[in-house]
């Protein structure tokens, strides 16, 4: 589990936080940076050709976005 996730869990316990909102990039999803987190809901705010420098094509980019589900 990443250091970010550990830090979020500590804050949650100390501050009695029940919800956290995160922006998660397609890069983070592909690189498993949020592995171990459970999401109760998700929203797509951007699906454009901005990240085709990282993904080989638009379909791969779209598939990466859906890894959050």
Phi, psi and omega in degrees: 000138184289162178297326179297315181295318178299318179296318178298319179296321178294315178300317180302315180292314184291323187257002182057043180276135181253341181221142175228135176253131182229148166260128182236123182279162175297328177298313180298321179295316180293326183266012177055035181289343180246018180305130180101345176275143175249132178251135178269339174204160180212151177222139176267123181254346182204124174219090183223186183271018183297330187251023179287352171288335180263316181265144185290333177202175184295326179295317178297321177297314178298316179299321179297318180299323182282355176293345180285341184278000000 
